[in-house]
Amino acid sequence: MDFSRFKNLPPYPFARMRRLLADSVPEDTSAALNMSVGEPQHAVPTFVTDILSQTAASYNKYPPIQGTAALQQAVGGWLSRRNTLPAGLVTAENLVPLSGSREGLYAIGQIVINRQKNGQIPLVLSPNPFYQPYAGAALSAGAEILYVNSRGGMPDYENLPEETLRRTALAFICNPSNPEGRLASPDYLAHMIRLARTYGFTLVGDECYSEIYDKAAPTGLLDVCHQIEEQDRPDNIFRNVVVFNSLSKRSNLAGLRSGFMAGDREIITETLRLRSYGGAPLPLPTQAASAAAWNDEDHVAENRALYRRKFDLAEAYLGGKFAFQRPAGGFCLWLDVGDGEVACKKLWRKAGIKTLPGAYLARPDEDGHNPGLPYIRLVLVHDERLLEPALEKIAKTL
């Protein structure tokens, strides 16, 4: 069979990492720690497990793909509070629940990318480094993808040639950026919105790390849409823009598989139409627990406080080394170690610590240079009791 559409899609980063370390055995396995996977290890909110148990009888019902009224109201209310939007601006017409954000970030290409854009093969713009489903979104829709290196933590789309922008059907931004942990400025986001509207492409804001931050909360893309207040389409102020978020990082609920997509009403309508054929709606217990989670901020504030303490630990052991930067958002460290693969193998063999080579999260640019090559990404998801000795080992081993 011919699978050539995906010939440019390499193995997923974690599969590559496993292959890299397959022949390496740690000298001491007693304290081995996986710091490569961004899976939160903080406690699951007890009210979530209580609701899942209390609503278990509803597993015998088909759930609504557009979400229950309670979930719609919870997500819409949260978006309004988080982005200082007027109450009622975000309605059921502007959002769709997802089984985690990854499925939506992948499927968005099939929704907004047509066979041609201005008579040419459509183009998708991606940060570099980037969250890997962005590439899947492009290739599954028959588009080409352009990896654009970051400037100040955000992709430098604004300086692309006009002929490139005219071909663009979809552009991704991740705020906070993964893996760098940098925040997009309101001016950058406003410029990107105007660029999307000028050249007729969809701007995707991946905001899945938005609730883990050190000092200032990241600016929401929908908030900037509202601030721009363009008058030519007052009925759809989010036009050309959609954002994705989930409970995975915010609420330590990666296994619940609950997220949403929100924004442009016309894109949401098409998304619901496609999901009616092939989407997996959230089970009713999941929707009930999700609504409660979006309505509660106390556990999120506690979560942030735990991460800030871990940022302090990381700075104490790694500050002044490896071009360390305290994350402004997210829970990743992006360390310049000279050669990410070499450092990854050394840390696993000498210290029993798994990290991810930065090159696996990026692609070579037009000059053939992979911007992730000198880096490793490690995640601060473990509790302090495990994290502190690991950070000490990293500082000593490298």
Secondary structure, 3 states (H helix, E strand, C coil): CCCHHHCCCCCCHHHHHHHHHCCCCCCCCCCCEECCCCCCCCCCCHHHHHHHHHCHHHHHCCCCCCCCHHHHHHHHHHHHHHCCCCCCCCCHHHEEEECCHHHHHHHHHHHHCCCCECCECCEEEEEECCCCHHHHHHHHCCCEEEEEEEECCEECHHHCCHHHHHHEEEEEEECCCCCCCCCCCHHHHHHHHHHHHHHCCEEEEECCCCCCECCCCCCCHHHHHHHHCCCCCCCCCCCCEEEEEEHHHHCCCHHHCCEEEEECHHHHHHHHHHHHHHCCCCCHHHHHHHHHHHHCCHHHHHHHHHHHHHHHHHHHHHCCCCCCCCCCECCEEEEECCCHHHHHHHHHHHHCEECEEHHHHCCCCCCCCCCCCCEEEEECCCCHHHHHHHHHHHHHHC
